[in-house]
Amino acid sequence: MDSHVVKASIKAHLAQIRAELEKGLTITKAAEICAGSGRINKGIEIALSLEAIVYELNTSLNAASMIKWLGKT
């Protein structure tokens, strides 16, 4: 695998991870605000929407790791 392609792919995955983390932070803040105002159930409901983001983060991290590994062979 060409080293330029490896670097570009890893950079793209890391940018995607950062974007997903920022989205997750926004959701977490909203959940925290709800819980802080006594709306615990709504806070949990909002926090549960993080599941898809966590899945995407894990997938992107695994992809970046795999690309790095393939770039060494």
C-alpha positions, 0 to 999 in steps of 0.5 A: 500500500502506498504510504501517501494513501495510508497517511491520507486514509488515516488522517481521514479516519482521525478527522471522522473520529474527532467529528463524532466525538464532538457530536457525542460531546454535544449530546452528552452535554444535553443529557447532563443538562436534562439530568441536572434540571431533574429530567433524569429519564429524558437525560438517559433517553438522550444519552442512549443516542450515543450508542450509534456514535460509539459504534461509529467511533469503534469502527473508524478506529479499527479501520485506521488501525487496520490501514496502518497495519496494512501499510506496514506489509 
